[in-house]
Amino acid sequence: MSKQPEIKYVRKRLYVTDTKTPALSIDDDGYVRCGVTQEMRDNDMLVLALTLALRNEDWKKKMIERVRTELVGATTPTSRIYRVMELIKGGD
């Protein structure tokens, strides 16, 4: 039996960034990471709030379904990206 410690792969959930921009990322399996600054400005708090909201499986499923309905009929990569840009743009 080896006396070496067992090495386990651990995914980080939180990064403290050295830039002024917080970020959120979601892996294909739904694993959520956030990066915030130590200043915790409003934009940091929004990233943290979204990270916490993504823990709610019911809310997450509803949001995914809502986006799916918006993408109905967008069958090509170009049409999907165009639809996303239209959604982001909103009612401008």
N, C-alpha and C positions, 0 to 999 in steps of 0.2 A: 504494500500500500504506500503510495507516494505521500510525502509530507508537504508537497507543493499545494498552495491554495488553488481552489477551483476558480477558473476564469469564466465569468459569465458576461454575456453581452447585455448591456444596459442602455436603453435609449433615453436620451435626455428629454425632459418635458419643458424645461425652462432654460433659456439662455439670457444672460445679461449682456446686452449689446454695448459696444463702445461707440456706436454711432447715435444719431439723434432720431433714428427711425425704428420703431418697433415693427415686428413682423409676426405672421402666423403661417404655419405650414401644416398640411394634413397629408399623411402618407396614404397610399392606396388602401391599406387595411383600416383606415380611420384613426390611426394614432395621431394625436394633435400635439404640436410643439408651439411654444410662443417665445419670442425674444422681446424683452422690454429693456428700457434704460433704467438706471437706478433713480432717476428723477421722478418717475411715475407721473408724467404729464397726462393731459386728457387723451392723447393718442395712445399712450401706453395703457391707460385704463380701458379704452375701447378694445384693444387687442386682448387684454385679460378678460374682459366681459364676454367677448366672443368665444374665447377658450373655455370659459366656464359654461356658457350656453351650449357648447358642443358636447358637454357631458350629458345633457338631457337628450336621451335617445329619441323620445317622442318628438321633440322640437326639431331635432336634426332630420328625422325622416320626413316631417312636414315641409321643411325647407327644401329638401332634395326633390320632393314631389312637386312643389310649387315651381321650381326651376324646370323640371321635366316638362310640365305643361306649357311653359313658355317656349320650350324648344321643339314642340311638336311641329313636324313639317320641315324642320331644318335637317336635311339629310346628307349634306356634303360638309366637308371641313370649312369651306368658305361660308356657306350659309349659316353654320352654327356660330362661327366667329362674328359674322355680321349681326346675327341676332343678339349675341352677348353685348356687342358694342351698342346696339340700339337699347337694350335693357339698361346698360350702365348710363347711357346718355339721358334716359328718362324722358320727361315731357319737354325738354328744351326746344 
